[in-house]
Amino acid sequence: MDSIPCPDTQRSGCAALPVGPVATGANALTIRPLAGADELDLFLQLPYVLNEEMQEDLAHGRRRPEWMWVALRGTRLIARLAWWTSRGGGTPSRLDVLDIDDGLRDPDRVSIGAELLRAALSATIPNELTPPDFGRFVPPGWREDPLMRQAVGDRMTILQ
C-alpha cells in the first residue's frame, strides 16, 4: 500500500497516511485524495448544488486536490468529501461536501463514509487543530421527504 505525505503547508502534527485498496477483489475499496484537478470529473459524479463551483474554486485556490477525497469501488464513486477556504492558499475552513451515493444499497455505505472522513481528516488536518465545521445546503421540506431525511441522517451519522 502506498502512502501520501501531508500537504507541505500543514506538516506539523500530520503523519503520512497509507492509501490504496482497503479490501481486495471485487469489493476492493480505495480511499484517496484527487491526484490533481484533472480528476474533477470523477469527483463530480455525485450530484450536489456546489458541483458547479468546484472548477472555479480550484482555479482560485479555495479548494485543492489534496483536500478533495474519494472512496472508490473499482471505478465507481461511492463517497466523496471536500474542504473549502475563503482565502486562496489558506487552510481548510469548512467541510462543505460530504456525500455518499444515496442510490447505493450497500449496508456498509455509512461506514464507508466514516472511513473516508477519518482518512481524510488524518491526512489533511493537523492533530492540534480542531476540524473545520461541516455545512451543507439541504432543500426546503427535507424533513418531510423520507429519502432526503435519510440522506441527511446518514451524513450526520458519519460525522459522529
DRENKOLTOR-726655 format. One record per atom (N, C-alpha, C): residue number from 1; atom name; residue in three letters; x, y, z. Coordinates in Angstrom, 3 decimals. Atoms other than C-alpha are relative to their C-alpha. Last residue first. Example, Ala and Ser with C-alpha at 12.3 -4.5 7.8 and 13.67 -1.06 7.14 Angstrom:
<dovos>
DOVO/2/N/SER/-0.820/-1.190/-0.060
DOVO/2/CA/SER/13.670/-1.060/7.140
DOVO/2/C/SER/-0.770/1.090/0.730
DOVO/1/N/ALA/0.890/-1.190/0.000
DOVO/1/CA/ALA/12.300/-4.500/7.800
DOVO/1/C/ALA/0.900/1.200/0.000
</dovos>
This chain:
<dovos>
DOVO/160/N/GLN/-0.067/0.270/-1.447
DOVO/160/CA/GLN/-20.357/11.485/14.797
DOVO/160/C/GLN/1.228/-0.767/0.388
DOVO/159/N/LEU/-0.743/-1.037/-0.729
DOVO/159/CA/LEU/-19.820/12.955/11.332
DOVO/159/C/LEU/0.158/-0.277/1.488
DOVO/158/N/ILE/-1.410/0.041/0.405
DOVO/158/CA/ILE/-20.825/9.775/9.507
DOVO/158/C/ILE/0.818/0.986/0.825
DOVO/157/N/THR/-0.578/1.185/-0.624
DOVO/157/CA/THR/-24.082/9.650/11.464
DOVO/157/C/THR/1.485/-0.104/-0.332
DOVO/156/N/MET/-0.180/-0.363/-1.412
DOVO/156/CA/MET/-24.854/13.240/10.409
DOVO/156/C/MET/0.604/-1.187/0.768
DOVO/155/N/ARG/-1.156/-0.891/-0.089
DOVO/155/CA/ARG/-24.272/12.276/6.787
DOVO/155/C/ARG/0.278/0.402/1.449
DOVO/154/N/ASP/-1.217/0.766/0.269
DOVO/154/CA/ASP/-26.616/9.293/7.077
DOVO/154/C/ASP/1.241/0.875/0.136
DOVO/153/N/GLY/-0.310/0.816/-1.175
DOVO/153/CA/GLY/-29.293/11.437/8.722
DOVO/153/C/GLY/1.270/-0.807/-0.182
DOVO/152/N/VAL/-0.532/-0.924/-1.007
DOVO/152/CA/VAL/-29.177/13.969/5.873
DOVO/152/C/VAL/0.407/-0.779/1.249
DOVO/151/N/ALA/-1.293/-0.497/0.498
DOVO/151/CA/ALA/-29.586/11.188/3.295
DOVO/151/C/ALA/0.648/0.936/1.020
DOVO/150/N/GLN/-0.980/1.079/-0.156
DOVO/150/CA/GLN/-32.336/9.511/5.344
DOVO/150/C/GLN/1.382/0.467/-0.438
DOVO/149/N/ARG/-0.232/0.102/-1.443
DOVO/149/CA/ARG/-34.285/12.800/5.618
DOVO/149/C/ARG/1.047/-1.090/0.285
DOVO/148/N/MET/-0.882/-1.108/-0.348
DOVO/148/CA/MET/-33.852/13.257/1.854
DOVO/148/C/MET/0.327/-0.036/1.500
DOVO/147/N/LEU/-1.323/0.236/0.600
DOVO/147/CA/LEU/-35.263/9.795/1.159
DOVO/147/C/LEU/0.990/1.104/0.369
DOVO/146/N/PRO/-0.716/1.104/-0.653
DOVO/146/CA/PRO/-38.135/10.201/3.640
DOVO/146/C/PRO/1.392/-0.265/-0.571
DOVO/145/N/ASP/-0.352/0.924/1.077
DOVO/145/CA/ASP/-39.134/13.670/2.334
DOVO/145/C/ASP/0.824/-1.143/0.607
DOVO/144/N/GLU/1.217/0.688/0.424
DOVO/144/CA/GLU/-40.892/15.563/5.146
DOVO/144/C/GLU/0.252/-1.026/-1.107
DOVO/143/N/ARG/0.463/0.879/-1.090
DOVO/143/CA/ARG/-37.638/16.525/6.874
DOVO/143/C/ARG/-1.237/-0.810/-0.397
DOVO/142/N/TRP/-0.777/1.246/-0.018
DOVO/142/CA/TRP/-36.195/17.850/3.603
DOVO/142/C/TRP/-0.476/-0.968/1.089
DOVO/141/N/GLY/0.866/1.157/-0.157
DOVO/141/CA/GLY/-39.001/20.405/3.319
DOVO/141/C/GLY/0.725/-1.325/0.077
DOVO/140/N/PRO/1.121/-0.217/-0.927
DOVO/140/CA/PRO/-36.759/23.102/1.943
DOVO/140/C/PRO/-0.849/-1.268/0.067
DOVO/139/N/PRO/1.193/-0.643/0.561
DOVO/139/CA/PRO/-33.727/21.630/0.170
DOVO/139/C/PRO/-1.062/0.245/1.070
DOVO/138/N/VAL/1.056/1.010/0.137
DOVO/138/CA/VAL/-30.471/20.987/2.005
DOVO/138/C/VAL/-1.255/0.709/-0.506
DOVO/137/N/PHE/1.271/-0.521/0.486
DOVO/137/CA/PHE/-27.277/23.016/1.659
DOVO/137/C/PHE/-0.981/-1.163/-0.122
DOVO/136/N/ARG/0.580/0.602/1.202
DOVO/136/CA/ARG/-24.496/21.582/3.772
DOVO/136/C/ARG/-1.306/0.705/-0.352
DOVO/135/N/GLY/1.203/-0.715/0.428
DOVO/135/CA/GLY/-22.098/22.894/6.392
DOVO/135/C/GLY/-0.504/-0.620/-1.285
DOVO/134/N/PHE/0.652/0.533/1.183
DOVO/134/CA/PHE/-19.465/20.976/8.351
DOVO/134/C/PHE/-1.240/0.836/-0.290
DOVO/133/N/ASP/1.423/0.329/-0.068
DOVO/133/CA/ASP/-17.241/22.808/10.803
DOVO/133/C/ASP/-0.478/-0.554/-1.337
DOVO/132/N/PRO/0.971/-1.024/0.420
DOVO/132/CA/PRO/-13.467/22.707/10.424
DOVO/132/C/PRO/-1.431/-0.504/0.131
DOVO/131/N/PRO/0.481/0.121/1.387
DOVO/131/CA/PRO/-11.506/20.106/12.403
DOVO/131/C/PRO/-1.010/1.096/-0.321
DOVO/130/N/THR/1.381/0.475/-0.017
DOVO/130/CA/THR/-9.965/21.463/15.607
DOVO/130/C/THR/-0.463/-0.109/-1.447
DOVO/129/N/LEU/1.078/-0.894/0.424
DOVO/129/CA/LEU/-6.230/21.809/15.125
DOVO/129/C/LEU/-1.361/-0.668/0.150
DOVO/128/N/GLU/0.223/-1.036/-1.010
DOVO/128/CA/GLU/-3.527/20.015/17.128
DOVO/128/C/GLU/-1.112/0.980/-0.374
DOVO/127/N/ASN/0.603/0.495/-1.242
DOVO/127/CA/ASN/-3.779/16.842/15.057
DOVO/127/C/ASN/-0.338/1.096/0.995
DOVO/126/N/PRO/-0.976/0.340/-1.051
DOVO/126/CA/PRO/-3.061/18.613/11.764
DOVO/126/C/PRO/-0.701/-0.341/1.323
DOVO/125/N/ILE/0.098/-0.934/-1.118
DOVO/125/CA/ILE/-5.994/18.498/9.309
DOVO/125/C/ILE/0.998/-0.407/1.077
DOVO/124/N/THR/0.168/-1.394/0.422
DOVO/124/CA/THR/-5.385/16.917/5.910
DOVO/124/C/THR/0.046/0.999/1.144
DOVO/123/N/ALA/-1.019/-0.453/0.942
DOVO/123/CA/ALA/-4.079/13.361/6.301
DOVO/123/C/ALA/-0.026/1.501/-0.250
DOVO/122/N/SER/-1.330/0.393/-0.461
DOVO/122/CA/SER/-5.956/12.303/9.431
DOVO/122/C/SER/1.110/0.558/-0.892
DOVO/121/N/LEU/-0.354/-0.856/-1.148
DOVO/121/CA/LEU/-9.067/14.221/8.423
DOVO/121/C/LEU/1.428/-0.263/0.443
DOVO/120/N/ALA/-0.232/-1.353/0.512
DOVO/120/CA/ALA/-9.117/12.498/5.017
DOVO/120/C/ALA/0.373/0.965/1.125
DOVO/119/N/ALA/-1.240/-0.025/0.781
DOVO/119/CA/ALA/-8.679/9.015/6.490
DOVO/119/C/ALA/0.330/1.420/-0.466
DOVO/118/N/ARG/-1.129/0.247/-0.894
DOVO/118/CA/ARG/-11.328/9.512/9.183
DOVO/118/C/ARG/1.335/0.118/-0.748
DOVO/117/N/LEU/-0.197/-1.184/-0.836
DOVO/117/CA/LEU/-13.802/11.084/6.740
DOVO/117/C/LEU/1.211/-0.169/0.909
DOVO/116/N/LEU/-0.484/-1.070/0.868
DOVO/116/CA/LEU/-13.377/8.265/4.223
DOVO/116/C/LEU/0.293/1.255/0.820
DOVO/115/N/GLU/-1.408/0.321/0.252
DOVO/115/CA/GLU/-13.759/5.692/6.994
DOVO/115/C/GLU/0.639/1.051/-0.911
DOVO/114/N/ALA/-0.734/-0.285/-1.238
DOVO/114/CA/ALA/-16.997/7.374/8.119
DOVO/114/C/ALA/1.493/-0.286/-0.178
DOVO/113/N/GLY/-0.101/-1.449/-0.159
DOVO/113/CA/GLY/-18.315/7.435/4.538
DOVO/113/C/GLY/0.795/0.379/1.231
DOVO/112/N/ILE/-0.951/-0.426/1.038
DOVO/112/CA/ILE/-17.519/3.726/4.142
DOVO/112/C/ILE/0.189/1.512/0.082
DOVO/111/N/SER/-1.340/0.269/-0.542
DOVO/111/CA/SER/-19.259/3.090/7.488
DOVO/111/C/SER/1.085/0.350/-1.016
DOVO/110/N/VAL/-0.270/-0.999/-1.035
DOVO/110/CA/VAL/-22.342/4.855/6.123
DOVO/110/C/VAL/1.385/-0.236/0.604
DOVO/109/N/ARG/-0.230/-1.325/0.594
DOVO/109/CA/ARG/-22.249/2.812/2.900
DOVO/109/C/ARG/0.288/1.070/1.032
DOVO/108/N/ASP/-1.189/-0.624/-0.572
DOVO/108/CA/ASP/-21.727/-0.528/4.668
DOVO/108/C/ASP/0.197/1.437/-0.462
DOVO/107/N/PRO/0.233/-0.214/-1.427
DOVO/107/CA/PRO/-25.245/-1.852/4.060
DOVO/107/C/PRO/1.186/0.698/0.687
DOVO/106/N/ASP/-1.041/0.682/-0.759
DOVO/106/CA/ASP/-24.653/-1.273/0.326
DOVO/106/C/ASP/-0.227/0.259/1.487
DOVO/105/N/ARG/0.679/0.772/-1.042
DOVO/105/CA/ARG/-27.922/-0.144/-1.242
DOVO/105/C/ARG/0.993/-0.834/0.808
DOVO/104/N/LEU/-0.712/1.231/-0.324
DOVO/104/CA/LEU/-26.244/2.585/-3.245
DOVO/104/C/LEU/-0.708/-0.717/1.137
DOVO/103/N/GLY/0.662/1.088/0.707
DOVO/103/CA/GLY/-28.689/5.169/-4.548
DOVO/103/C/GLY/0.618/-1.353/0.295
DOVO/102/N/ASP/1.285/0.268/-0.647
DOVO/102/CA/ASP/-27.610/7.711/-1.932
DOVO/102/C/ASP/-0.789/-1.100/-0.695
DOVO/101/N/ASP/0.934/0.292/1.082
DOVO/101/CA/ASP/-24.012/7.522/-3.195
DOVO/101/C/ASP/-1.329/-0.429/0.624
DOVO/100/N/ILE/-0.061/1.417/0.300
DOVO/100/CA/ILE/-22.264/9.042/-0.216
DOVO/100/C/ILE/-1.043/-0.231/-1.089
DOVO/99/N/ASP/1.030/0.727/0.734
DOVO/99/CA/ASP/-21.579/12.718/0.045
DOVO/99/C/ASP/0.300/-1.479/-0.032
DOVO/98/N/LEU/-0.089/1.338/-0.593
DOVO/98/CA/LEU/-19.711/15.058/2.332
DOVO/98/C/LEU/-1.158/-0.782/-0.594
DOVO/97/N/VAL/0.461/1.101/0.845
DOVO/97/CA/VAL/-19.032/18.427/0.711
DOVO/97/C/VAL/0.276/-1.293/0.758
DOVO/96/N/ASP/1.300/-0.338/0.589
DOVO/96/CA/ASP/-18.826/21.597/2.775
DOVO/96/C/ASP/-0.499/-1.019/-1.011
DOVO/95/N/LEU/0.300/1.226/0.732
DOVO/95/CA/LEU/-16.062/20.867/5.260
DOVO/95/C/LEU/-1.383/0.222/-0.584
DOVO/94/N/ARG/1.329/0.612/-0.061
DOVO/94/CA/ARG/-15.169/24.417/6.188
DOVO/94/C/ARG/0.000/-1.303/-0.794
DOVO/93/N/SER/0.809/-0.671/-1.012
DOVO/93/CA/SER/-12.053/26.484/6.944
DOVO/93/C/SER/-1.394/-0.607/0.134
DOVO/92/N/PRO/1.431/0.299/0.098
DOVO/92/CA/PRO/-9.373/24.473/5.160
DOVO/92/C/PRO/-0.785/0.674/1.127
DOVO/91/N/THR/0.270/1.342/-0.493
DOVO/91/CA/THR/-6.025/26.297/5.356
DOVO/91/C/THR/-1.499/-0.266/-0.099
DOVO/90/N/GLY/0.208/0.116/-1.438
DOVO/90/CA/GLY/-5.256/29.294/3.202
DOVO/90/C/GLY/-0.141/-1.453/0.417
DOVO/89/N/GLY/-1.247/0.318/-0.662
DOVO/89/CA/GLY/-3.739/29.304/-0.298
DOVO/89/C/GLY/-0.123/-0.118/1.505
DOVO/88/N/GLY/-0.857/0.855/0.801
DOVO/88/CA/GLY/-6.724/31.093/-1.799
DOVO/88/C/GLY/1.318/-0.220/0.728
DOVO/87/N/ARG/-1.251/-0.627/0.446
DOVO/87/CA/ARG/-8.683/32.598/1.038
DOVO/87/C/ARG/0.801/-1.007/-0.822
DOVO/86/N/SER/0.350/-1.254/0.683
DOVO/86/CA/SER/-12.334/31.653/1.560
DOVO/86/C/SER/1.235/0.690/-0.565
DOVO/85/N/THR/-0.483/-1.155/-0.741
DOVO/85/CA/THR/-11.413/28.061/2.308
DOVO/85/C/THR/-0.376/1.254/-0.772
DOVO/84/N/TRP/-0.006/-1.279/0.710
DOVO/84/CA/TRP/-13.093/24.836/1.250
DOVO/84/C/TRP/0.633/1.037/0.912
DOVO/83/N/TRP/-0.089/-1.193/-0.826
DOVO/83/CA/TRP/-12.889/21.193/2.288
DOVO/83/C/TRP/0.114/1.223/-0.897
DOVO/82/N/ALA/-0.905/-1.092/0.384
DOVO/82/CA/ALA/-14.061/18.274/0.228
DOVO/82/C/ALA/-0.074/1.122/1.024
DOVO/81/N/LEU/0.058/-1.146/-0.902
DOVO/81/CA/LEU/-15.709/14.894/0.676
DOVO/81/C/LEU/0.980/1.047/-0.482
DOVO/80/N/ARG/-0.973/-1.063/0.236
DOVO/80/CA/ARG/-16.561/11.936/-1.502
DOVO/80/C/ARG/-0.137/1.041/1.107
DOVO/79/N/ALA/0.104/-1.120/-0.942
DOVO/79/CA/ALA/-18.386/8.624/-1.397
DOVO/79/C/ALA/1.071/1.024/-0.342
DOVO/78/N/ILE/0.913/0.411/-1.067
DOVO/78/CA/ILE/-19.087/5.568/-3.573
DOVO/78/C/ILE/-0.251/1.167/0.956
DOVO/77/N/LEU/-0.082/-0.910/-1.134
DOVO/77/CA/LEU/-17.517/6.702/-6.867
DOVO/77/C/LEU/-1.077/-0.373/1.012
DOVO/76/N/ARG/1.266/-0.609/-0.439
DOVO/76/CA/ARG/-17.375/3.689/-9.175
DOVO/76/C/ARG/0.221/0.857/1.250
DOVO/75/N/THR/0.050/-1.367/0.524
DOVO/75/CA/THR/-14.013/2.998/-10.863
DOVO/75/C/THR/-1.268/0.735/0.441
DOVO/74/N/GLY/-0.397/0.062/1.404
DOVO/74/CA/GLY/-13.271/-0.089/-8.779
DOVO/74/C/GLY/0.069/1.424/-0.518
DOVO/73/N/ARG/0.052/1.449/0.115
DOVO/73/CA/ARG/-15.099/0.640/-5.559
DOVO/73/C/ARG/0.218/-0.268/-1.473
DOVO/72/N/LEU/0.334/0.656/1.259
DOVO/72/CA/LEU/-13.995/4.200/-4.974
DOVO/72/C/LEU/-0.079/-1.503/0.187
DOVO/71/N/ALA/0.007/1.431/-0.307
DOVO/71/CA/ALA/-13.915/6.424/-1.904
DOVO/71/C/ALA/-0.536/-0.678/-1.253
DOVO/70/N/VAL/0.983/0.916/0.575
DOVO/70/CA/VAL/-12.954/9.969/-2.849
DOVO/70/C/VAL/0.161/-1.394/0.599
DOVO/69/N/TRP/-0.224/1.427/-0.181
DOVO/69/CA/TRP/-11.179/12.909/-1.249
DOVO/69/C/TRP/-1.139/-0.828/-0.583
DOVO/68/N/MET/1.170/0.607/0.641
DOVO/68/CA/MET/-10.882/16.588/-2.168
DOVO/68/C/MET/0.229/-1.512/-0.063
DOVO/67/N/TRP/1.116/-0.197/-0.941
DOVO/67/CA/TRP/-8.490/18.467/0.140
DOVO/67/C/TRP/-1.279/-0.644/-0.519
DOVO/66/N/GLU/-0.291/0.809/-1.188
DOVO/66/CA/GLU/-5.434/17.130/-1.755
DOVO/66/C/GLU/-1.028/0.188/1.120
DOVO/65/N/PRO/0.251/1.425/0.238
DOVO/65/CA/PRO/-6.983/18.475/-4.974
DOVO/65/C/PRO/0.244/-0.866/1.238
DOVO/64/N/ARG/-1.223/0.606/0.517
DOVO/64/CA/ARG/-7.050/21.996/-3.517
DOVO/64/C/ARG/-0.267/-1.484/-0.202
DOVO/63/N/ARG/-0.051/1.456/-0.164
DOVO/63/CA/ARG/-10.072/24.180/-2.949
DOVO/63/C/ARG/1.319/-0.467/-0.571
DOVO/62/N/ARG/0.934/0.190/-1.118
DOVO/62/CA/ARG/-10.265/27.946/-2.465
DOVO/62/C/ARG/-0.212/-1.479/0.295
DOVO/61/N/GLY/-0.633/0.478/-1.219
DOVO/61/CA/GLY/-7.103/28.163/-4.567
DOVO/61/C/GLY/-0.918/-0.148/1.199
DOVO/60/N/HIS/-0.317/-1.125/-0.875
DOVO/60/CA/HIS/-8.613/30.355/-7.291
DOVO/60/C/HIS/0.582/-0.429/1.344
DOVO/59/N/ALA/-0.810/-0.988/0.724
DOVO/59/CA/ALA/-8.560/27.721/-10.058
DOVO/59/C/ALA/0.453/1.149/0.895
DOVO/58/N/LEU/-1.338/0.561/0.212
DOVO/58/CA/LEU/-9.788/25.026/-7.674
DOVO/58/C/LEU/0.919/1.030/-0.656
DOVO/57/N/ASP/-0.636/0.059/-1.321
DOVO/57/CA/ASP/-12.723/27.186/-6.557
DOVO/57/C/ASP/1.415/-0.568/-0.105
DOVO/56/N/GLU/-0.454/-1.352/-0.339
DOVO/56/CA/GLU/-13.512/27.958/-10.207
DOVO/56/C/GLU/0.696/0.023/1.365
DOVO/55/N/GLN/-1.068/-0.375/0.934
DOVO/55/CA/GLN/-13.675/24.266/-11.101
DOVO/55/C/GLN/0.574/1.377/0.348
DOVO/54/N/MET/-1.257/0.688/-0.301
DOVO/54/CA/MET/-15.679/23.360/-7.985
DOVO/54/C/MET/1.164/0.438/-0.892
DOVO/53/N/GLU/-1.010/-0.943/-0.479
DOVO/53/CA/GLU/-18.440/25.965/-8.331
DOVO/53/C/GLU/1.390/-0.612/0.144
DOVO/52/N/GLU/-0.281/-0.993/1.044
DOVO/52/CA/GLU/-20.869/23.944/-10.499
DOVO/52/C/GLU/1.080/0.998/0.410
DOVO/51/N/ASN/-0.806/0.567/1.080
DOVO/51/CA/ASN/-20.639/20.998/-8.102
DOVO/51/C/ASN/0.405/1.051/-1.032
DOVO/50/N/LEU/-1.301/-0.661/0.123
DOVO/50/CA/LEU/-21.875/23.151/-5.191
DOVO/50/C/LEU/0.865/-0.534/-1.138
DOVO/49/N/VAL/0.152/-1.372/0.476
DOVO/49/CA/VAL/-25.552/22.155/-5.631
DOVO/49/C/VAL/1.353/0.706/-0.191
DOVO/48/N/TYR/0.104/-0.928/-1.135
DOVO/48/CA/TYR/-24.741/18.482/-5.263
DOVO/48/C/TYR/0.014/1.410/-0.562
DOVO/47/N/PRO/0.626/-1.318/0.142
DOVO/47/CA/PRO/-24.859/15.449/-7.573
DOVO/47/C/PRO/0.028/0.798/1.306
DOVO/46/N/LEU/1.140/-0.053/-0.919
DOVO/46/CA/LEU/-22.318/12.619/-7.331
DOVO/46/C/LEU/-0.598/1.398/-0.066
DOVO/45/N/GLN/0.965/1.044/0.362
DOVO/45/CA/GLN/-20.125/12.133/-10.414
DOVO/45/C/GLN/-1.188/-0.077/0.953
DOVO/44/N/LEU/1.320/-0.563/0.284
DOVO/44/CA/LEU/-18.420/15.489/-9.775
DOVO/44/C/LEU/-1.062/-1.040/-0.372
DOVO/43/N/PHE/0.567/-0.555/-1.220
DOVO/43/CA/PHE/-15.360/13.963/-8.107
DOVO/43/C/PHE/-1.436/0.469/-0.204
DOVO/42/N/LEU/0.258/1.113/-0.906
DOVO/42/CA/LEU/-14.584/11.830/-11.163
DOVO/42/C/LEU/-0.715/0.505/1.249
DOVO/41/N/ASP/1.174/0.693/0.541
DOVO/41/CA/ASP/-14.935/14.876/-13.434
DOVO/41/C/ASP/-0.377/-1.210/0.858
DOVO/40/N/LEU/1.219/-0.652/-0.454
DOVO/40/CA/LEU/-12.516/16.751/-11.139
DOVO/40/C/LEU/-1.257/-0.697/-0.521
DOVO/39/N/GLU/0.943/1.014/-0.472
DOVO/39/CA/GLU/-9.764/14.221/-11.803
DOVO/39/C/GLU/-1.325/0.608/0.486
DOVO/38/N/ASP/0.490/0.761/1.141
DOVO/38/CA/ASP/-7.759/16.661/-13.988
DOVO/38/C/ASP/-0.946/-1.138/0.412
DOVO/37/N/ALA/1.238/-0.619/0.500
DOVO/37/CA/ALA/-7.523/18.953/-10.967
DOVO/37/C/ALA/-0.581/-0.766/-1.187
DOVO/36/N/GLY/-0.164/-1.320/0.594
DOVO/36/CA/GLY/-4.960/16.591/-9.490
DOVO/36/C/GLY/-1.329/0.512/-0.505
DOVO/35/N/ALA/-1.393/-0.098/0.427
DOVO/35/CA/ALA/-4.398/13.204/-7.858
DOVO/35/C/ALA/0.299/1.369/-0.606
DOVO/34/N/LEU/-0.155/-0.135/1.449
DOVO/34/CA/LEU/-7.698/13.537/-6.019
DOVO/34/C/LEU/1.474/0.153/-0.316
DOVO/33/N/PRO/0.302/-1.338/0.515
DOVO/33/CA/PRO/-7.404/12.380/-2.433
DOVO/33/C/PRO/0.084/-0.008/-1.523
DOVO/32/N/ARG/-1.153/-0.823/0.357
DOVO/32/CA/ARG/-7.622/8.688/-1.592
DOVO/32/C/ARG/-0.430/1.413/-0.351
DOVO/31/N/ILE/0.251/-1.313/-0.580
DOVO/31/CA/ILE/-9.827/5.867/-0.347
DOVO/31/C/ILE/1.250/0.830/-0.245
DOVO/30/N/THR/-1.162/-0.872/-0.017
DOVO/30/CA/THR/-9.882/2.704/-2.448
DOVO/30/C/THR/-0.423/1.357/0.529
DOVO/29/N/LEU/0.349/-1.398/-0.207
DOVO/29/CA/LEU/-12.435/-0.015/-1.769
DOVO/29/C/LEU/1.294/0.785/0.089
DOVO/28/N/ALA/-1.103/-0.881/-0.387
DOVO/28/CA/ALA/-11.953/-3.519/-3.121
DOVO/28/C/ALA/-0.477/1.447/0.066
DOVO/27/N/ASN/0.470/-1.006/-0.950
DOVO/27/CA/ASN/-15.269/-5.382/-3.242
DOVO/27/C/ASN/1.101/0.952/0.445
DOVO/26/N/ALA/1.093/-0.771/0.590
DOVO/26/CA/ALA/-14.487/-7.333/-6.413
DOVO/26/C/ALA/-0.485/1.108/0.920
DOVO/25/N/GLY/1.011/0.678/0.791
DOVO/25/CA/GLY/-11.140/-8.497/-5.036
DOVO/25/C/GLY/-1.062/0.950/-0.513
DOVO/24/N/THR/-0.461/0.490/1.295
DOVO/24/CA/THR/-9.167/-6.881/-2.253
DOVO/24/C/THR/-1.157/-0.671/-0.723
DOVO/23/N/ALA/0.303/1.421/0.125
DOVO/23/CA/ALA/-10.106/-4.656/0.651
DOVO/23/C/ALA/0.519/-0.449/-1.361
DOVO/22/N/VAL/0.313/0.358/-1.369
DOVO/22/CA/VAL/-8.987/-1.197/1.833
DOVO/22/C/VAL/-0.371/-1.484/0.050
DOVO/21/N/PRO/1.126/0.898/-0.240
DOVO/21/CA/PRO/-7.275/-0.568/-1.505
DOVO/21/C/PRO/-0.156/-0.322/1.481
DOVO/20/N/GLY/0.066/1.055/0.989
DOVO/20/CA/GLY/-4.982/2.445/-1.546
DOVO/20/C/GLY/-1.170/-0.902/0.328
DOVO/19/N/VAL/1.186/-0.066/0.845
DOVO/19/CA/VAL/-3.868/4.980/0.952
DOVO/19/C/VAL/0.068/-1.115/-1.013
DOVO/18/N/PRO/0.075/1.018/1.036
DOVO/18/CA/PRO/-1.499/4.818/3.892
DOVO/18/C/PRO/-1.289/0.165/-0.794
DOVO/17/N/LEU/1.141/0.890/-0.121
DOVO/17/CA/LEU/-1.382/8.178/5.636
DOVO/17/C/LEU/0.054/-1.056/-1.087
DOVO/16/N/ALA/0.353/0.591/1.291
DOVO/16/CA/ALA/1.774/10.177/6.212
DOVO/16/C/ALA/-1.086/-1.042/0.214
DOVO/15/N/ALA/-0.856/1.104/0.423
DOVO/15/CA/ALA/1.624/11.895/9.574
DOVO/15/C/ALA/-0.438/-0.503/-1.363
DOVO/14/N/CYS/0.668/0.778/1.031
DOVO/14/CA/CYS/0.254/15.319/10.487
DOVO/14/C/CYS/0.959/-1.075/-0.487
DOVO/13/N/GLY/1.031/0.840/-0.573
DOVO/13/CA/GLY/1.136/17.100/13.694
DOVO/13/C/GLY/-0.719/-0.889/-0.991
DOVO/12/N/SER/0.023/0.167/-1.438
DOVO/12/CA/SER/3.026/19.897/11.977
DOVO/12/C/SER/-1.173/-0.868/0.452
DOVO/11/N/ARG/-0.804/1.117/-0.464
DOVO/11/CA/ARG/3.341/19.342/8.230
DOVO/11/C/ARG/-0.141/-0.277/1.493
DOVO/10/N/GLN/0.619/0.482/-1.234
DOVO/10/CA/GLN/0.434/21.570/7.185
DOVO/10/C/GLN/0.799/-1.158/0.601
DOVO/9/N/THR/0.321/-1.125/-0.869
DOVO/9/CA/THR/1.793/23.803/4.413
DOVO/9/C/THR/-0.555/-0.439/1.339
DOVO/8/N/ASP/-1.174/-0.727/-0.475
DOVO/8/CA/ASP/3.562/20.912/2.714
DOVO/8/C/ASP/-0.328/1.101/0.995
DOVO/7/N/PRO/-0.248/-1.184/0.823
DOVO/7/CA/PRO/0.375/18.826/2.466
DOVO/7/C/PRO/1.133/0.818/0.611
DOVO/6/N/CYS/0.864/-1.125/-0.346
DOVO/6/CA/CYS/0.861/15.653/4.498
DOVO/6/C/CYS/0.263/1.136/-0.965
DOVO/5/N/PRO/-0.491/-0.886/-1.046
DOVO/5/CA/PRO/2.564/12.829/2.696
DOVO/5/C/PRO/-1.048/1.050/0.326
DOVO/4/N/ILE/-0.076/-1.369/0.478
DOVO/4/CA/ILE/0.694/10.125/0.830
DOVO/4/C/ILE/0.532/0.858/1.128
DOVO/3/N/SER/0.408/-0.995/-0.980
DOVO/3/CA/SER/1.263/6.465/1.404
DOVO/3/C/SER/0.098/1.369/-0.643
DOVO/2/N/ASP/-0.747/-1.244/0.070
DOVO/2/CA/ASP/1.316/3.465/-0.891
DOVO/2/C/ASP/-0.388/0.902/1.158
DOVO/1/N/MET/0.848/-1.172/0.000
DOVO/1/CA/MET/0.000/0.000/0.000
DOVO/1/C/MET/0.896/1.238/0.000
</dovos>
